[in-house]
Amino acid sequence: MPTPISAYLSIFFNGLLRGLIRAWLLVLPLVLVLSLIRWGQIIHFWPSGYVTPASDVLAVAFQGFRFDLKVSAIAGFVLLLVLPWVSGRVYSRIAAVVGFVFVLLSMVNLHYFGFYKTPIDSLVFGLAEDDTSAVLQTVWRDFPVITSLLLVALLSWGSAWMHQRIVLRAVPDSALRDRSRWLRALAMVLAFWALVFAGKGTLREMALQRQHLTVTTSQFLNDMVPNGVIALKYAWDSRGQSQNLQDPLLGLKALGFDSAPAAAKVLGLPHGSDAEVKAALIAHPALPSGTPKKNLLFFLMESWSAEPMRYQGPQFDVLGRMAPTLDKACHFSNFDSAQPGTHPALEALLFASPITPLTLGDVGRKPIPWSIAKVARDAGYRTLFVSSVRIGWRSLDRVLPAQGFDEIIDATSLQKLYPQATLGLWGVWDEYLFRYLEKRLAEPSDKPLFVFVLSSTNHPPYDLPDDYQRVKRDMAHWKGETSSDTLLPNLDSYHYATDQLGAFVQQVQKGPHHADTLIAATGDHNVRSFGIYAEPARRQLIRQVPFVIWGEGLACGQQQTLPASHRDMFNTLFPLAGIEGPYVNAGRNLLLPLKDASDPVNAARTLFFTGEARNAQGAWQLGNKASFVCTQTAPQADCVFNAQDDLQERARYGLLDWNVRNALRKP
């Protein structure tokens, strides 16, 4: 007769074996469904005419399968705490819930890619930080919500059905119950370690990590690798890192530097101490004596992509009244945004910060010394933030006054000034914003004006005023992708916003302030309607936005077609406007000639603040040689990953990160 202890041990080990079997029975349907969604995502977003080797597609599918197995096995491993001891009915319900969550996240990831052209990233948390109601309304109007939910329900049911009707019947709980003790022990050891190695994702190498998402030279295909669960996990990791301001070296170390002076040395900056590095980051050549201070009106235009401007013409008008102003403007046509979202781009511009969200907490309530608005105000300017959105969005009503803005004019303010202004989903129509600016510029002022303007009308779902006259276009002149069902309404809203900007520019150029006012405009990010940009020749367009400067007597220089990005704008605009102060040397002055092509500080490269860079040959993720994609129209022999470019961009990015963490960490 067995002793009580041996009986308990027998019950425990039998239960553990049952739990391991259940964990594996949970994993198999999950992997199948996640892989099915991936294939659906690849097919759904496959660009028309895109050609790539079948081996690359299979490599992506296999790597995706490994990540599917990884997240499913981890779920099974965690659930070992309960799976051995619950009833069969409860176990089936657990399997159904897990299947639903995994399917839902992967469907969210599918639509997220369709909008942002990237798997789920830290911007996803904006659902809670943005105007949640407006975001949900936009999702409802712009996405096939009902169809997607029905598909989630169908796939979840399919996963549960496979689990209940096929897998459980094939391997019932009793499969090993009557086997010998040694066979059960062997099965338990094998099942346990198989689950561990499946969760690791490999038998011999290091565990699957973020860098293993890169398996081909096609970023489009690489973006198909992560399922929704792993994409959300990495987004959460990035979010946690962005919120950790206590460790000033966190970003530098991730980029391969153990100190700020080590990164500064790579760029040829003073690097004797942290203090020297800090001083070098905010040092600027003195402006010539007597340089006049000009009004500077800077426009951050919602979703103002670069590609439509390429096809502008009489039969394809997307610029409206802005078109005739370009012959006297400096138009930088090879120009990238800093971030894929509006608020991250706003923070990148105002604070030269790759860390976002930066100002949602206590940090936003305290003056940041190098804030663009504070620098302008300290230089003697009256500073305004003007927007057609409600300023309570992302707590900007509290953040902006603390960061150097004297006045805030938002949708509510504009509606009071113009009672006929309709308050829509995201704010009032942009035309009222421009009407206010004309009025404000005409008023006498004892100080020059620095105005930071944020538009909103060119935003999904691309609504327009009832009296807007839509322009007929010959779509044969559109040389981009045509798969998006929002392409045509987006072109209309793009025309509306750009035409309004052009009308304002013309008004200023004809008015009394034409000689003492600079106007500059860029887009906050590209937009999904214009394509996936899977083909290498189109890949450089994925982040591109216009950057245009209007002013009297401009000398535009020779950099208008060279790679540049958001980080270069205020290094260009402030000297032009006569503004001096401790703003961060995030980039280069685009109006000056390049002294030396190898100059690490002023080299013609772009930097996307999620950790991507681009030079004249191609684009890559910082520190990831395998991610390099040639973006030249006609690839040449020298179109290869440049380790020195990568080192210098990692140093620049790391110093921008360090500057924020070092200055804003709590004592």
N, C-alpha and C positions, 0 to 999 in steps of 0.2 A: 504494500500500500504506500503510495508516494507521500512524502513529508509535505507539510503545509508550504514550506519554503520552495520546494521543487515544483509544487503545484502552481504557486504564484509566478514563479519564473517561467513556467510553461505557458501560463496565460499571457504573461507580458510579451514573450517572444512570439507567440502565435499572433497576438494583437499587432505587434510591430511588423511582422511579415504581412499581415492583412493590410496594414496601413501603407506599406511600401508597394504592394500590388495595386492598391487603390490609387496611390499617387501616380504610378505609371499609367494606369487606365485613364486617369485624368489628363495626363500629358498628351497622349496620342491624338485625341480629337482636337485639342487646342492647336497643336502643331499643324494639323491638316487644314483647319479653318483659317489660321493666320496666313499660311502659305497660299491658300486660295484667294484671300483678299489681296495679297501682294501681286499675284498674277493679274487679278482684276484691275489693280491700280496701274500696273505697267501698261496693260492694254488700253485702259481708259485715257491715260495721259500721253500715249505714244504719239509724238508729233508727226503730222503728215509729211511723208517724204524722208523721214529720218531713217538712216541706214547705219547699222552697227553689227559687228560680228556676232553670230549666234553664241559663240563661246563666252562673250562678255555677258550676255543675258543669262546664260546658264550659270556663270560665276556669281552673278548677283542673286539669282534664285537660290543657289546653294548656300551662299553666305547668309541670306535672309532666313533660310531654313535653320541654320545654326543659331541665329539669334532667337528664332521662334522656339527652338528646343530649349535654349538657355532660360528664357523668361518662364516658359511652361514648367520646366524642371524646378526652378526656384520656387514657383508657386506650390508645386507638389511637395517640395522639401519643407517649406514653411508650414503647410497644412498637415505635416506628419504629427504635429502637436494634437490634432483632433481626429484625423482620419482613422487611426487604429481603433477608436473607442466608440464612434457613433454608429447608429443603426444604418442599414442600407438605404432607407428612405431619406434620412438626413444627408447621407453621403451624396445621393443623387441630386439633392437640392443644392448642396455646396458646389457640385460640379456644374450645375446649370448657372448659378450666380457667377462663378469664375469665368465660365464661357461667355456670358453676357458682357461682363466688364472688359474682357480681352477683345471681343469683337467690337464693342462700342468704341474703345480707344483706337483701334486700328481704322475704323471708319472715320473717326475724327481726324486721325492722321492723314487719311486720304484727302479729305476736303481741305485740311490745313495746307497740304502741299499744293493743292489747286489754287489757293489764295496767295500764299506767301512764297511758293516755289521752293519750299524747304520742309523737311519733316518738322513735327512739333518741336518748338524751341521755347525759350523763356518768355516770349511774347504772349504765349497762351494764357499766362496768368493775368493778362490785361482784361480778361473777362470780368474779373472782380474789381480791377483797379480803374477801368474805363467807366463810362456811362453804361452800366450793365444792361439797362433796358434798351438803349439805342443799339448796342451790340447785338442783342438777341433779336431785335426787330430787323436789323440788317441781315442777320443770318437767316431769319425766316423768309425775307423777301428775296434774298440773293442765292439761296442754296435749296436743293431739293430735299427739304427736311422730312416730309412725309415719306417719300420714296426711300430715303436713307434709313429712317427709323424702321420701316417695314423690312428693309434688307437686313438691318441689325437683328430684328426679331427672327427673321427666317434663318439667318446663319447661326444665331444662338440656339434656336430650336434644333437645327441640324446637328450642331455640336452635341446637344443633350441627347438627341435621338441616337446618334452614333454611339455615344457613351452607354446609353441604357440598353439599346437593342442589339448592338453588334459587339462592342468591346466587353461588356459585362458578361454577356452570354458566352463569348469565346473563352474568357478567363474568369470564371466565377470565384467568389471568395473561398469556396471549398476545394479549389484546384489542387492545393498542396496540403490540405488539412490532414489527409490520411497517409501522407508520404512519410518516409523515414525521417528521424530527427536530423541526420546528417544532410539529407537532401534539402530539408527546410532551412537548415543553417546556411548551406551553400547558396540557396536561392536568396536568402535575406542579405548575405554579404554582397552578392552580385548586384541585386536590385538597389541596395544602398549606394554602393560606389558608382554604379551606372548613373544614378540620380545626381550624385555629387559632380561627376565629370560632365554630365549633360548641362548642369547649372553653370559649370565653368566654361563650357563651350568648346573644350579641347582636351585631349589626353596628355599632350607633352608640352605644348607651348604655354605662354602666359594666357590668362583668361581673356575671353573676348572683351574688348574695350571699345571706346569711342573711335579710336584710330582704325579699328578693323572694319568700320563702315565703308572705308575706301577700298574698292576692289578692282575698279577699272579707271580709265582716264576720262570717262564720261560722268560728270557730276549728276546729270539726270538719272543715270542708272544707279549711281551710288546712293542717291536719295530714295531709291526704292528698297534699299536693304532694311532699314529699321522698321519694325512693327510699331504700333501705337504705344505699347507698354514700354519698350526700351527707349523710344523717343521721349516719352514723358519723363522717364527716369533721368535721362541726360539733361533734359530741360530743368528738372528740379535741382540737379547738381549745379548747373550753371547759375541758377537763381540763388542758391545758397552761397556760391562763391561771390556773386555780385553784392550780396548783403554783408559780407564779412569784411568790414573796414578795419578790423583790429590788427590784422597782419599786413603791414605795408609791402612785404615781399611776396605775397601770395601770387600775384599775377606774373611778376618777374621770374619766380622760380618755375612756374608752369611753362614759361617760354625759354628756359635754359640759362637764366642768369641768377647768380647768388647775391647780387647787390645792384643798386642803382648806378654806382660808378662803373661797374663792369659793363653795363649796357651803354652808358654814356661814352665809354672808350670806343666802342664799336662805331659810334656815330661821329667820332672826332670831337666830342664836346669836352669841356673841362670836367675832370673826374677825380679830383683830389679828395673830395668828401661829398656827403649827401648835400650839404649846403651849397657847394659849388655846382652840383648837378641841378639843384632847384633853381639857382640863379640863372643858369644857362637856359633853362626851359622858358624863362620869361624875359630874357634879354632881347632887345631889338635895336637895330641901328637908329640913331637919332635922326629925326626928320629935319630937313633943311629949315633954317631959321625963317620965320614968317610964313610957313606953310598954312594956308587958310583952312579953317574948319568948315567942312561942308555938311549939310544935312545928309544923313544916310538912312535910306528906307530899304529895309531888307525883307524880302518876301519868301516865306517857306510855303510853297504851293502844294496843296494836298495832291498826292498821287500824280505828280507832274513828271511823267516818263519822258525819256529822250527820244525814243523810237519814232513817234508820230511826226516829229519835226523833220525827220529825214525825208519824208514823202510829201511835205508841204508843196502845194502848187495850185494853180487856178482851178483844176478839176478835183483837187483833194485839199480843201481848206480846213486846217485844224488850228490855225493860229489867229485868224481873224485880224483885228487891228494891230496885233503885235508884229505881223509879218513885215510891214514897211519900216518898222523901227530897227530892224536887225542890221541894216547896212551901216548904222552909226553906233553899233553896240559891240562889245567884246563878248563873243559867244564861244564858250568852251564846250566843245561837242564830244569830248572823250572823257566824260566826267561821271564819277560814281558817288552814290549816297554813302552815308556812314552806317546806316542801320536800315532794317526792313520795315520799321514801323514809325508812326508819327512821333509818339512821345520819346522813344529812344533816340530818334534823330534830333529832336528838340534838345534833349539833354546833351547829346554829342556836340551840338553847335554852341549852346550856351556855356558849357563847362569843359569842352575838349575832353569829355569823359567817355571811355569805352565801357565803363561800368554803368549799368542801367537795370532796374530803376534806381536812381540815386537819391532823388529828392522827395520820395513819398513819406519818409519818416522825419525824424528830428533834424537830419542833415539839411532838408529843404527849408527849415525855419531859421537857419543861421546863415549869414552872408558868406558866400564862397568868394575868396579874394580875387580870383581871376575870372569871375563871371563876366561875360561879354558886356552885359548891361551895366554892371558896376564900374567896369573900366571906362565905358563911355561916359557915365555920369560923373565919375571922378575927373574926367578930362574936360568937363564943363558942358556936357550935353543934357538936354531934357530928354528923358528916356520913356518911351511908350511901348506897350505891348498891345497890339490891336488884332482882334480875331473875330471871325464870324461864328465861332463855337461858343458854347457856354463855358465860362472860365473856371467853374467848379470842377471841370474835368481834370482828373488826376491831381486834384488839390492845387491847381495852378493859382487859384485866388489867394492862397496863403504863401505859396512858394515864390511867385514872381516879385511881389513887393520886397521880400527879404533879399532877393538877388539883384537888386539895383534898378528896378523899374519904378518910375515915379507915378505913372498912370497906367491903368488897365481898362481897355475898352473891349467889351465882348458882345455876344449876341444879345444879351439882355439890355446892355447900354444902347446898342444900335437900334433895338426895337423901340426904346423910349424916344430916341431922336427921330426915328422914321416909323411912325405907327403903322404904316402900310406894309412894313417888313414882316413877312410870314415866318414864324418860328417853326422850323421843320425838325426832322429827325436829329440832325447834328448841329443845327444852328440856323441863322438867317442866310439868305442868298448872298454870295460874295459881292454883288453889285453895291450893296449898302456899305460894305467895308470900304470899297474904293470911293464911294461918295463921301464918306466921312473923311478919308484921307485928303481928298481935294479940299474939303472945307478947312481941315486942320492946317494944311500947308499954307493956305491963304491967310490965316490969322497971324498977326504980328507976334514975334517971340524974341525975347532978349537972349535966348540961347539957341544954338543949333539943335536940330532934332535927330535923335537916333530912334528909329521906329522898327520894331521887329513885328512882322505881320504873319499871321497864320491863317490860311484860307481853309475852306471845308467843303465847298459844293462838289468838287470833283472827287467824291467819295462814294463807295457803294452805299445805297443801291442806285446811284447816278440819277437822282431826281433833279428836275430843273423847273424854273418858274413857268407858270402857265403861259405867259406871253413870249416865251423864248421861241424864236423862229429857227427851227432846225435847218442846218445847211445840207444840201444834197451833195453827195460825194461819189465819185467814180471809184468804186472799191478795187478796180483793176490796178490802181496806183498804190494800193496797200501791198507792200512786198513782205509783210510779216506773216505771222501765223493767224489763222482764221477759225480756230477750233472753239474759242470762247463764245458762249451765247450772250455775253455782255459787251462784246467788242463794239457794236454800233452805238448803244447808249453811252458807253464810256467815251467814245470819240466825240459824241455830242457834248458831254459835260466837260471834257478836256477843252473843246473849242470855246465853250462858254467862259470858263475860268481864264483861259489864255487871252481871249478877246477882251475881257474886262481889264486884265492887266495891261494889255496893249493900249487900250483907250486911256488908261490913267497915265501911262508913260507919255503918250502924245500930248495929253493935257499939260503935264509938267514941262515938256520940251517947248511948248508954246507960251508958257506962263513966265512970270517975273522971276521965278526961282530956277530957271533952266541952267544958270551958270554955277549956282552954289548948292546943287542937289545931286546926289548920286542915288541911283536905284539899282538894286541887285535882286535877282530872283533865282531860286533853285527849287527842285522838288524834294519832298521829304523821303520818297522812295519810289521805286517802280511799282507797277500794278499788274495784277494777274491777267487782266483781259488781253494783254498784248503778247502772251505766249509763255511757253515753258523754257525756251532757249536751250534746247538739248543739243543742237548741232554746234560743233566747235566754232564755226565761223560766226555764229550768233551768240555764243556764250558771253562775250564781253558786254552784251546789251542787258544782261539780267539785272545789273545794279545801276544802270546808267540813268541819269537825270540831267536836265539842262542846267547850266550855270551861265547867266547872262548879266552883264553890267552895262548900264546906260549912264552916260555923263558927258559933259562938254569937253572936247579936246582930249579924249582918251587915246593913249598909245597902247594898243592891245598886245604888242609883243609877238613872240614866236611860239607861244605855248598853247595856242587855242586848240590844237589837235592832239596834244600829248596827253598821256594818262594823268589824271588829276582827280581829286575827290573833295568831299565836304571839309576835310581837315585843312585844306588850303585856303578856304574862303576868307576868313577874317585876317589871316596873314596878308592877304591881298587887299582887302577892303579898308582896313583901319589906316594903313599908311596913305592910301588914296584919299581918304576922308580927312586926314590930319589928326587922327586919334592916336595918342601915345599912352602907354600904360602896361601893367604886368599881365597881359593876356598870354596864353600859353602858345609857344611855338609848335603847334600841332602839325604844321605843314610848311609850304613854301609860298612865296609871293609869285603869282602866276603872270604878273605883268613885267617881271624882270627876266633878262636872258639867263639861261642855264650856263653857269660858269664852267662846269666840268661835268661830263656825263657820269662820272664815277663819284661825284659828290654825294656822300651818304645822307646828308641832311636835306638837300634840294633835288634829289634824283626824281625823274619823271615816273613815279609809281603811284598807285592808289592804295588805300587801306580801308577795308570794310571792317567796322568795329566789332564784328562777331569773330574776327580772326582769319580774315582772308585778304590776300593782296593780289595786285595785278601790275605787270609791267608791259612794255610794248610787245612782248612775245606771247605771254599767256598769264593765266591766273592759277592760284594755288592756296591751300590752307596753310597757315603759318606752321613751319616745322614738319610738314608732311610732304616729302618729295614725291610720293606716289600719287598725290592729288593734282599734280600739275597738268593743266589742260592748255594746249596751244590754241590761241585765239586769233592768230593771223589768218587772213583770208587765204593766202597761199603759204602754207607752212614751209619754213626754210630749215636748213641744217642746224642753225643756231637757236632754233625754237625749242629750248630745253630748260629744265629747272635750273635756276641760277642760285647756288647756295649762298653767295655773298649778298644778293638782293634779299633773300629770305632772312639771313642773319640780321641785316640792317633793319628790316621791317619788324622783326621780332623785338629788336632793341627799342625802336620807336614806340611800338605798341606797349611794350613792357614799361617804358618810362611814363607814358600817359596814364597807365594803370597805377603805377607807383605814386605818381604825383597826387592822384586823388586819395588813395588809401593813406599815404603818409601824412597828408595835410588834414584829413577829416576824421581820422581815428579818434576815438574817445580816450581821454587821459586815464 
